[in-house]
Amino acid sequence: MKALKSYTIPFVGLKIGEHHFDYQIDNTFFEHFEYDEFNAVDVVIDLKFDKKSTFFELYFSAKGSINLNCDITNEPYDQAINDNFKLVVKFGDEYNDENEDILIVAHGEYEINIAQYIYELIILAVPIKRVHPGIEDGTLQSDILSKLEELSPSEDQKAKSSEDIDPRWDNLKKLLTDK
């Protein structure tokens, strides 16, 4: 994690008030977390660090795009990312990050590393089901989709298969509807 030192903010030297930090996130950031599901990452993190006398408020804003593979066709596409996250940092007897919105650091600490929060913000901004926009509007031409279309049963085959049903099954279906 030494390479993520640039994501460490020494808050002892900062004056009370707002401070802004900008981070350009790419694939090398995710290599430190051994996460390789993204083809390419181009996300800008804008961090507003609001230092108060007894606590801090961190406002993360992530904007950019991630190139990843579609879950249906495995075709790569660019997914737009636009998400926000607020973190409150308080001082306590010992380090505690059990609450997702509040981080408690020990009284003797002088810096905070935000790499894990940036990582989680970007990962959670990606939709669970990754669908290429060309599938939804019908403009995507791919080998997988054409093969699926070729192998799917046509209307004639569906009608024929329903006609070939043994009549005994129809009597059984009547039992289900006679309740």
Buried (B, 14 or more C-beta within 10 A) or exposed (E): EEEBEEBEBEBEEEEEEEBEBEBEBEBEBBEBBEBEEBEEBBBEBBBBBBBEEEBBBBBBBBBBBBBBBBEBBEBEBBBEBEBEBEBBBEEEEEEEEEEEEBBBBEEEEEEBBBBEBBBBBBBEBBEEEBBBEBBEEEEBEBEEBEEEEEEEEEEEEEEEEEEEEEEEEEEEEEEEEEE
